[in-house]
């Protein structure tokens, strides 16, 4: 059975989708952009943007009773691959080195609200 996960600690969906769906012990988190749910404003600059995206993902994981240790797969979309090293260091700072998820990072021409980064995740309830 599917359970929709929603929290005010992450940005509300801006389209016909859920923040996340929990099905059979697997949490599928929609792509998160650097929208600050407290201010309703977008963070700017790859450092602030990456931190905000990771905080949004963490809030959704927490609402589902999970942590970054439960994440098995991440997909990262960058508008500019030159931001990879900065993003990668910040991304890694939120994760446990003993349980890094599988991941791909791709450069795209445009993202929602013209942000520089979007990350989606899949987590598993162990």
C-alpha positions in Angstrom: 0.0 0.0 0.0 1.2 3.5 -0.8 1.4 6.3 1.8 1.9 9.9 0.8 4.6 11.6 2.9 4.2 15.4 3.4 5.9 17.9 5.8 5.8 21.6 6.1 9.5 21.4 6.9 10.1 21.0 3.1 8.7 23.0 0.2 5.2 22.0 -0.8 4.8 20.4 -4.2 4.5 22.9 -7.0 2.7 20.6 -9.3 0.7 17.4 -9.5 3.0 15.3 -7.4 3.8 14.4 -3.7 6.9 15.3 -1.7 7.3 11.5 -1.3 5.6 8.2 -1.5 6.2 5.3 0.9 5.4 1.9 -0.7 6.5 -1.5 0.6 9.2 -0.1 2.8 10.7 2.1 0.0 10.5 5.8 0.1 10.5 7.6 -3.2 11.4 11.3 -2.7 10.5 13.8 -5.5 13.2 16.1 -6.7 13.9 18.8 -4.3 15.0 22.3 -5.3 16.6 25.0 -3.0 13.3 26.5 -1.9 13.4 27.5 1.8 10.1 26.4 3.3 10.3 28.9 6.1 10.8 32.0 3.9 9.3 30.7 0.6 12.3 32.1 -1.2 15.0 30.3 -3.3 18.5 30.2 -2.0 21.1 31.4 -4.4 24.6 30.2 -5.1 25.5 26.5 -5.4 26.7 26.3 -1.7 23.5 27.6 -0.2 21.4 25.9 -2.8 23.0 22.5 -2.1 22.6 22.9 1.7 18.9 23.8 1.3 18.2 20.9 -1.0 19.8 18.5 1.5 17.8 20.0 4.4 14.6 19.6 2.4 15.5 16.0 1.7 16.3 15.4 5.4 13.0 16.9 6.5 11.1 14.5 4.2 13.2 11.5 5.4 12.6 12.5 9.0 8.8 12.8 8.4 8.9 9.2 7.1 11.0 8.0 10.1 14.2 7.5 8.1 17.6 9.2 7.9 20.2 9.6 5.2 21.6 6.2 6.2 18.4 4.7 4.7 19.1 6.3 1.3 20.0 3.7 -1.4 19.9 5.9 -4.5 20.3 9.6 -5.3 19.9 11.4 -8.6 21.5 14.8 -8.9 20.7 17.3 -11.6 23.1 20.3 -12.0 22.7 23.2 -14.4 26.5 23.5 -14.6 28.9 20.6 -14.1 31.5 23.1 -13.0 29.6 23.2 -9.7 30.2 19.4 -9.1 33.1 19.6 -6.7 31.4 22.2 -4.4 28.1 20.3 -4.5 29.8 17.0 -3.9 31.6 18.2 -0.8 28.4 19.6 0.7 26.4 16.5 -0.3 28.9 14.2 1.3 28.8 16.2 4.6 25.2 15.1 5.2 25.9 11.4 4.6 27.6 8.6 6.6 30.7 7.5 4.7 29.8 3.9 5.7 26.5 4.0 3.9 26.9 6.2 0.8 24.0 5.6 -1.7 24.4 4.7 -5.3 24.2 7.9 -7.4 24.4 9.6 -10.7 24.9 13.3 -11.5 23.9 14.8 -14.8 24.1 18.2 -16.3 20.8 19.6 -17.6 20.0 22.8 -19.5 17.2 24.0 -17.2 15.6 23.1 -13.9 12.3 24.2 -12.2 12.4 27.9 -11.2 15.7 28.1 -13.0 17.6 26.8 -10.0 21.2 25.3 -10.2 20.5 22.0 -8.5 17.8 19.4 -7.9 18.2 16.1 -6.1 15.8 13.2 -5.7 16.3 10.1 -3.5 15.1 6.6 -2.9 15.4 5.3 0.7 14.7 1.8 2.1 13.3 1.1 5.5 15.6 -1.6 6.9 
